[in-house]
């Protein structure tokens, strides 16, 4: 760091004090306060202050000192314009002075007159080749010495170094915080969290990372409206946007600009915006916003917006938002792919059930009816046999018994394909019939008072049927308990047995198929089967699963 060396011991001591703060990594605010105080006292001024140029064309006070006790507070913002030091330094990038305020004008000149300033000098503060702000010293008596500009130079270099150091530290912290925020959201996306959870996390992470007042995620619907799907707001920034709010993207506002162009947009003055969303934004006191489009598979899906109720948003806001919109797009693409897969699985299950019903009807109306007719004809023939034809009657009786046995086996096959009682009477009677036919005693508790969506009834029936079959055939159980209840929009199924345990969902084609059937309807199935401790199967089926199947 190269610093202008001042020739007087007092000046060297002042510069050393400030340089020590800078070298020690003191916060910029502390350095700014030290610079203004040291400069004001050293140069014999009555007032000194340091101001930063904001992006919207105003000078904001970041530090102030006064030998008279009167001073404008830190954060005072002064618009540029007219003939005054802040405007001259901003326009030229060079030091400027005013020795007579009679000819000065503009808002900054008015503030100087309020303090009784009659002459002043301002020197630019440049950071990495760009104008950042200015240091101002003012006298309430007479013009400042001719070398004031040069004597201020050492202080401006120290201020610029402190700012550059602070920006570097802030950028490093911001980068680390940004990466951490993106990792947290990426973890949600990787584990296929529901989009609404990802939207809420993205809004929260982006809002806190960028230190804005509002974050809004909106989706463009096919009817031309934009719907809020996620939001975040600071506690002190008023009422938040409501998820589900739908507005029409029209006129000049963030929704319309992104919808029309498909590109990132920025509004630095909400007064110039128009339309329904702009009116709502003003109601929420938003002053500035940055809006980045969300694209999914090459199409415009929605927009992510951040807004501030006070300061203009930094120039790099758009780029920092891009990482979040990419994760949102990935979450949406994942959800759409999973939705398409689930719908496809549901269609396959529905098609399989329809085929089962068709085969069951064909067996009932065809082969079963023919066997029943054959059995009746054989009995009629048996009745007509002569009294002395005992051997013939015995053979007919054997044939009748064989036909009845085949008929019962065929009925059992038909029930396995698709139990007619389920379609005719519903889940409760079908499960009672299943329990009666079970090879082991079954305690049945069904808390279902009305018909359920057909895909749910079918899936529930097969869950219980498979569990009871496994309990009797493989687990060598003595008894089983079945509990079925509909509550909270979900059908809950629990089947327990006292068998030898050791079962797992990958342990056979029946259980694997059962898992696929349940998950195809958006449900869940779990198996707890420790060795020699029985087996418990839990399944949950959403009652809205009718969308994936055949309606009655």
C-alpha positions in Angstrom: 0.0 0.0 0.0 1.5 3.3 -1.1 0.5 6.3 1.0 1.3 10.0 0.5 3.9 11.0 3.1 3.0 14.2 4.9 5.7 16.5 6.1 4.5 17.5 9.5 4.7 15.3 12.6 1.1 15.9 13.5 0.0 14.7 10.1 2.3 11.7 10.2 1.0 10.7 13.6 -2.7 11.1 12.4 -2.0 8.9 9.3 -0.2 6.3 11.5 -3.2 6.1 13.8 -5.5 5.5 10.9 -3.1 3.1 9.2 -2.8 1.0 12.3 -6.6 0.6 12.2 -6.5 -0.4 8.6 -3.6 -2.9 9.1 -5.5 -4.4 12.0 -8.5 -5.2 9.9 -10.8 -2.8 11.7 -14.4 -2.5 10.3 -14.8 0.1 7.6 -17.2 2.1 9.8 -14.5 2.5 12.5 -11.9 3.5 9.9 -14.3 6.1 8.3 -15.0 7.6 11.7 -11.3 7.9 12.4 -10.5 9.4 9.0 -13.1 12.1 9.3 -12.2 13.0 12.9 -8.4 13.1 12.2 -8.8 15.1 9.0 -11.2 17.6 10.5 -9.0 18.3 13.5 -5.7 18.3 11.6 -6.9 20.7 8.9 -8.5 23.1 11.3 -12.0 22.6 9.8 -15.2 22.8 11.7 -16.9 20.0 9.8 -15.8 16.9 8.0 -17.6 13.9 6.6 -17.2 11.0 4.3 -19.9 10.0 1.9 -20.5 7.1 -0.5 -22.1 7.5 -4.0 -25.1 5.2 -4.2 -26.1 3.6 -7.6 -29.2 5.7 -7.8 -27.2 9.0 -8.0 -27.1 10.2 -4.4 -24.4 10.7 -1.8 -24.9 8.8 1.5 -23.0 9.9 4.7 -21.0 7.1 6.1 -19.0 9.0 8.8 -19.2 12.6 10.2 -17.3 14.8 12.6 -18.0 18.3 13.9 -16.1 20.7 16.0 -19.2 22.7 16.7 -21.5 19.9 17.7 -23.8 20.3 14.7 -23.7 17.5 12.1 -26.0 15.6 9.7 -26.4 12.0 10.9 -24.8 9.0 9.3 -26.9 7.6 6.4 -28.2 11.0 5.4 -28.7 10.8 1.6 -28.3 13.8 -0.6 -29.3 13.8 -4.3 -26.7 15.1 -6.7 -27.3 18.1 -9.0 -26.4 21.8 -9.0 -23.1 23.4 -8.2 -21.7 21.8 -5.1 -18.8 19.7 -4.1 -20.5 16.3 -4.2 -21.7 16.9 -7.7 -18.4 18.3 -8.9 -16.4 15.4 -7.6 -18.9 12.9 -9.0 -18.8 14.6 -12.4 -15.1 15.0 -12.7 -13.6 12.4 -10.5 -11.2 15.1 -9.2 -10.8 17.2 -6.0 -12.9 20.3 -5.9 -13.3 23.4 -3.6 -15.8 26.1 -3.0 -14.4 29.3 -1.3 -17.7 31.2 -1.5 -21.1 29.5 -1.1 -22.9 32.5 -2.5 -22.8 30.9 -6.0 -23.3 27.3 -4.8 -26.6 25.5 -5.4 -28.3 22.1 -5.2 -29.3 19.9 -2.3 -25.7 19.4 -1.1 -25.1 23.1 -1.0 -28.2 23.5 1.1 -27.0 21.0 3.7 -23.6 22.8 3.9 -25.4 26.1 4.5 -27.5 24.5 7.3 -24.2 23.9 9.2 -22.9 27.4 8.5 -20.2 26.2 6.1 -18.7 29.2 4.1 -15.9 27.3 2.3 -15.1 23.7 1.7 -12.9 21.1 0.0 -13.8 17.6 -1.2 -11.4 14.9 -2.4 -12.5 11.7 -4.2 -12.2 8.3 -2.7 -11.5 5.7 -5.5 -11.4 1.9 -5.0 -9.8 -0.3 -7.6 -10.0 2.4 -10.2 -13.6 3.4 -9.7 -15.1 6.4 -7.9 -16.5 5.2 -4.5 -17.2 8.4 -2.6 -15.6 11.6 -1.3 -14.2 13.2 1.9 -15.4 16.7 2.6 -14.0 19.3 5.0 -15.7 22.6 5.6 -14.9 25.9 7.3 -17.5 28.2 8.9 -15.0 31.1 8.8 -12.6 31.5 5.9 -11.4 29.6 2.8 -9.3 26.5 3.6 -5.5 26.6 2.8 -4.4 25.9 -0.8 -2.7 22.7 0.2 -5.8 21.2 1.8 -6.5 18.9 -1.1 -3.0 17.4 -1.0 -3.1 17.0 2.8 -6.4 15.1 2.5 -4.9 12.7 -0.1 -3.2 10.4 2.5 -6.4 10.0 4.3 -8.4 9.1 1.1 -5.8 6.4 0.3 -6.2 4.9 3.7 -10.0 5.0 3.4 -9.7 3.3 -0.1 -7.5 0.6 1.3 -9.9 -0.1 4.2 -12.8 -0.3 1.8 -11.0 -2.6 -0.6 -10.0 -4.9 2.3 -13.5 -4.9 3.7 -14.9 -5.6 0.2 -12.5 -8.5 -0.2 -13.4 -9.9 3.1 -17.1 -9.4 2.4 -16.8 -11.1 -1.0 -15.1 -14.0 0.6 -17.7 -14.3 3.3 -20.4 -13.8 0.8 -19.0 -16.5 -1.5 -18.7 -19.0 1.4 -22.2 -18.1 2.6 -23.6 -18.4 -0.9 -22.0 -21.8 -1.4 -23.3 -23.0 1.9 -26.8 -21.8 1.0 -26.7 -23.5 -2.4 -25.5 -26.7 -0.8 -28.4 -26.8 1.6 -30.9 -26.3 -1.2 -29.0 -28.8 -3.4 -29.3 -31.4 -0.7 -33.1 -30.9 -0.7 -33.2 -31.3 -4.5 -30.9 -34.4 -4.4 -33.2 -36.2 -1.9 -36.2 -35.3 -4.1 -37.9 -33.1 -1.6 -41.4 -31.8 -2.7 -41.2 -28.7 -4.8 -43.1 -26.6 -2.2 -40.3 -27.4 0.4 -37.6 -26.5 -2.1 -39.4 -23.2 -3.0 -39.7 -22.2 0.7 -36.0 -23.1 1.3 -34.8 -21.2 -1.8 -36.8 -18.1 -0.9 -35.5 -18.2 2.7 -31.9 -18.8 1.8 -31.8 -16.2 -1.0 -33.5 -13.6 1.1 -31.1 -14.0 4.0 -28.0 -14.3 1.9 -28.7 -11.2 -0.2 -30.0 -9.2 2.8 -33.1 -8.1 0.9 -36.6 -7.5 2.3 -38.6 -9.8 0.1 -38.0 -12.9 -2.0 -40.8 -14.2 -4.2 -41.0 -17.3 -6.5 -43.8 -17.2 -9.1 -45.0 -19.7 -11.7 -46.5 -18.8 -15.1 -49.7 -20.8 -15.5 -51.3 -21.8 -18.8 -54.2 -19.4 -18.3 -51.8 -16.4 -18.5 -51.7 -15.7 -14.8 -48.7 -15.8 -12.5 -49.0 -17.6 -9.2 -46.8 -17.1 -6.1 -45.4 -20.5 -5.1 -42.9 -19.4 -2.5 -42.0 -16.3 -0.5 -39.8 -15.0 2.3 -40.0 -11.6 4.1 -38.1 -9.9 6.9 -40.0 -9.7 10.1 -40.0 -5.9 10.0 -40.9 -5.5 6.4 -44.7 -5.7 6.7 -47.1 -8.5 5.6 -45.7 -11.2 3.4 -46.9 -12.2 0.0 -49.4 -15.1 0.2 -48.6 -18.4 -1.6 -51.3 -19.0 -4.1 -51.8 -15.3 -5.0 -52.4 -15.0 -8.7 -51.9 -11.9 -10.8 -52.0 -11.1 -14.4 -48.6 -10.2 -15.9 -49.4 -6.9 -17.7 -48.2 -3.4 -18.2 -44.7 -2.6 -16.7 -43.9 -4.9 -13.7 -41.6 -7.7 -12.9 -44.0 -10.5 -13.9 -44.8 -8.9 -17.2 -41.2 -7.9 -18.1 -39.8 -11.4 -17.5 -42.8 -13.0 -19.2 -42.4 -10.9 -22.3 -38.7 -11.0 -22.7 -37.6 -14.2 -20.9 -34.6 -12.3 -19.6 -33.4 -10.9 -16.2 -34.9 -7.5 -15.4 -34.3 -4.8 -12.8 -36.6 -2.1 -11.5 -34.8 0.5 -9.4 -37.8 2.8 -8.9 -41.2 1.1 -8.2 -42.9 4.4 -9.0 -42.2 3.8 -12.7 -43.8 0.3 -12.5 -47.5 -0.3 -13.3 -50.0 -3.1 -13.2 -51.6 -5.3 -10.5 -48.3 -6.7 -9.2 -46.7 -3.3 -9.2 -49.6 -2.0 -7.1 -49.2 -4.9 -4.7 -45.4 -4.2 -4.5 -46.0 -0.6 -3.6 -48.4 -1.7 -0.9 -45.6 -3.8 0.5 -43.4 -0.7 0.2 -40.9 -2.3 -2.3 -38.7 0.3 -3.9 -36.3 -1.8 -6.0 -36.3 -5.4 -7.4 -34.2 -7.8 -9.4 -36.0 -10.6 -11.3 -34.4 -13.7 -12.8 -36.3 -16.1 -15.1 -36.6 -19.8 -14.2 -36.4 -22.0 -17.2 -37.2 -25.7 -17.2 -36.4 -27.9 -20.3 -36.0 -24.9 -22.5 -39.3 -23.3 -21.6 -40.0 -20.3 -19.3 -41.5 -21.7 -16.1 -41.5 -18.8 -13.8 -39.5 -16.0 -12.2 -37.6 -15.5 -8.9 -37.7 -11.9 -7.5 -35.9 -10.2 -4.7 -36.8 -6.7 -3.5 -35.7 -4.0 -1.2 -37.8 -1.4 0.6 -34.9 1.0 0.8 -31.5 0.7 -0.8 -31.0 -0.2 -4.5 -29.8 -3.8 -4.9 -26.1 -4.4 -5.7 -25.0 -4.9 -9.2 -24.1 -8.5 -8.7 -27.5 -9.5 -7.4 -28.6 -11.0 -10.7 -25.6 -13.4 -10.9 -26.0 -14.5 -7.3 -29.7 -15.3 -7.9 -28.8 -17.5 -11.0 -27.5 -20.3 -8.8 -30.8 -20.5 -6.9 -32.9 -20.4 -10.1 -30.9 -23.3 -11.5 -31.6 -25.4 -8.4 -35.3 -24.5 -8.6 -35.3 -25.6 -12.2 -33.7 -28.9 -11.2 -36.2 -29.5 -8.5 -39.1 -28.8 -10.9 -37.6 -31.0 -13.5 -37.2 -33.8 -10.9 -40.7 -33.4 -9.7 -42.1 -33.4 -13.2 -40.1 -36.6 -14.0 -41.2 -38.3 -10.8 -44.8 -37.2 -11.5 -44.7 -38.6 -15.0 -43.2 -41.8 -13.6 -45.8 -42.1 -10.9 -48.6 -41.5 -13.4 -47.1 -44.1 -15.7 -46.9 -46.6 -12.9 -50.5 -45.8 -11.9 -51.7 -46.3 -15.5 -49.8 -49.7 -15.6 -51.5 -50.8 -12.3 -54.9 -49.6 -13.6 -54.4 -51.4 -16.9 -53.4 -54.6 -15.0 -56.5 -54.3 -12.7 -58.7 -53.8 -15.8 -57.2 -56.9 -17.4 -57.7 -58.9 -14.2 -61.3 -57.8 -14.0 -61.8 -58.8 -17.7 -60.3 -62.2 -17.1 -62.3 -62.7 -14.0 -65.5 -61.9 -15.8 -64.5 -64.2 -18.7 -63.9 -67.0 -16.3 -67.2 -66.4 -14.5 -69.3 -66.1 -17.6 -67.4 -68.8 -19.6 -65.5 -71.6 -18.0 -67.2 -71.4 -14.6 -70.7 -71.4 -16.1 -69.9 -74.3 -18.3 -68.5 -76.3 -15.4 -71.6 -75.6 -13.3 -73.8 -76.8 -16.3 -71.7 -79.9 -16.7 -72.0 -80.7 -13.0 -75.8 -80.3 -13.2 -76.0 -82.6 -16.2 -73.9 -85.2 -14.6 -76.2 -85.2 -11.5 -79.2 -85.4 -13.8 -77.6 -88.4 -15.6 -76.8 -90.0 -12.2 -80.4 -89.6 -11.2 -81.5 -91.5 -14.3 -79.2 -94.4 -13.8 -80.9 -97.8 -13.3 -81.1 -99.2 -9.8 -78.8 -102.0 -10.5 -76.1 -99.8 -12.2 -74.1 -99.2 -9.0 -70.7 -99.1 -10.7 -72.0 -96.5 -13.2 -73.5 -94.3 -10.4 -70.2 -94.5 -8.5 -68.2 -93.3 -11.5 -70.7 -90.5 -12.1 -70.3 -89.4 -8.4 -66.6 -89.4 -8.9 -66.9 -87.3 -12.0 -69.2 -84.8 -10.2 -66.8 -84.5 -7.3 -63.9 -83.9 -9.7 -65.9 -81.2 -11.6 -66.9 -79.5 -8.4 -63.2 -79.5 -7.2 -62.1 -78.0 -10.5 -64.9 -75.4 -10.3 -63.8 -74.4 -6.7 -60.1 -74.1 -7.9 -61.3 -71.9 -10.8 -63.3 -69.7 -8.4 -60.2 -69.4 -6.2 -58.1 -68.4 -9.2 -60.8 -65.8 -10.2 -60.9 -64.4 -6.7 -57.1 -64.0 -6.8 -57.3 -62.2 -10.1 -60.0 -59.8 -9.0 -62.5 -60.6 -6.2 -66.0 -59.9 -7.5 -67.2 -59.1 -4.0 -64.8 -56.2 -3.9 -66.3 -54.5 -6.9 -69.9 -55.4 -5.9 -69.9 -54.6 -2.2 -66.7 -52.8 -1.3 -63.6 -53.2 0.9 -65.3 -54.2 4.2 -67.2 -57.2 2.9 -64.3 -58.3 0.7 -61.9 -58.3 3.7 -64.4 -60.3 5.8 -64.6 -62.9 3.0 -60.8 -63.0 2.8 -60.6 -63.5 6.6 -63.1 -66.4 6.5 -61.1 -68.2 3.8 -57.8 -67.6 5.6 -55.9 -70.8 6.7 -55.3 -69.2 10.2 -57.7 -67.3 12.5 -57.9 -63.6 11.7 -59.1 -60.8 14.0 -60.4 -58.1 11.6 -61.1 -54.5 12.6 -62.2 -52.4 9.6 -63.1 -48.7 10.3 -64.3 -47.8 6.9 -67.9 -46.7 6.6 -68.2 -45.9 2.9 -66.9 -46.9 -0.5 -63.4 -45.7 -1.3 -61.8 -44.9 -4.6 -61.5 -48.2 -6.6 -57.7 -48.2 -6.9 -57.4 -47.7 -3.1 -59.8 -50.6 -2.4 -58.0 -52.9 -4.8 -54.6 -52.0 -3.4 -55.8 -52.4 0.2 -57.3 -55.8 -0.6 -54.1 -57.1 -2.1 -52.0 -55.8 0.8 -54.1 -57.8 3.3 -54.3 -60.8 1.0 -50.6 -61.0 0.5 -49.9 -60.5 4.2 -52.3 -63.2 5.3 -51.0 -65.6 2.6 -47.4 -65.1 3.8 -48.4 -65.4 7.5 -50.0 -68.8 6.9 -47.7 -70.2 4.1 -44.2 -68.9 5.0 -44.3 -67.5 8.6 -46.1 -70.5 10.0 -48.2 -68.1 12.1 -51.0 -69.2 14.4 -53.1 -66.0 14.3 -53.2 -62.7 12.5 -54.7 -59.2 13.2 -55.9 -56.8 10.5 -56.6 -53.2 11.2 -57.9 -50.9 8.4 -59.0 -47.2 9.0 -59.6 -44.2 6.9 -58.5 -40.9 8.6 -56.9 -37.6 7.5 -57.3 -38.3 3.8 -55.3 -41.6 4.1 -56.2 -45.2 4.4 -54.1 -46.9 7.1 -53.6 -50.6 6.9 -51.8 -52.8 9.5 -51.4 -56.6 9.4 -49.7 -58.4 12.3 -48.9 -62.1 12.8 -47.2 -64.2 15.4 -45.0 -66.1 13.0 -41.3 -66.7 12.8 -40.5 -63.3 11.1 -37.5 -62.6 9.0 -39.5 -61.3 6.0 -38.4 -58.3 3.9 -39.9 -56.3 1.0 -37.4 -57.6 -1.5 -37.9 -61.2 -0.4 -40.3 -62.3 -3.1 -42.2 -61.2 -6.2 -45.4 -60.9 -4.2 -44.0 -58.3 -1.8 -42.1 -56.5 -4.5 -45.2 -56.2 -6.7 -47.2 -55.1 -3.6 -44.6 -52.3 -3.0 -44.9 -51.2 -6.6 -48.7 -51.1 -6.4 -48.8 -49.1 -3.3 -46.1 -46.6 -4.4 -47.8 -46.2 -7.8 -50.7 -44.7 -5.9 -48.5 -42.3 -4.0 -48.6 -44.5 -0.9 -46.0 -46.0 1.4 -45.5 -49.5 2.7 -43.2 -50.7 5.5 -42.3 -54.1 7.0 -41.1 -54.9 10.5 -40.2 -58.5 10.8 -37.4 -59.4 13.3 -36.5 -63.1 13.5 -38.7 -65.2 15.7 -40.8 -62.1 16.7 -43.6 -62.0 14.1 -44.2 -59.7 11.2 -46.0 -56.3 11.0 -46.9 -54.7 7.7 -48.0 -51.1 7.6 -49.3 -49.4 4.5 -50.7 -45.9 3.8 -52.7 -45.1 0.7 -53.8 -41.5 -0.1 -57.5 -41.4 -0.7 -57.0 -39.0 -3.6 -55.3 -41.9 -5.5 -58.5 -42.4 -7.6 -56.9 -40.1 -10.1 -54.6 -42.9 -11.2 -57.3 -45.5 -11.7 -60.7 -46.3 -13.1 -63.7 -44.4 -11.9 -66.9 -46.2 -11.0 
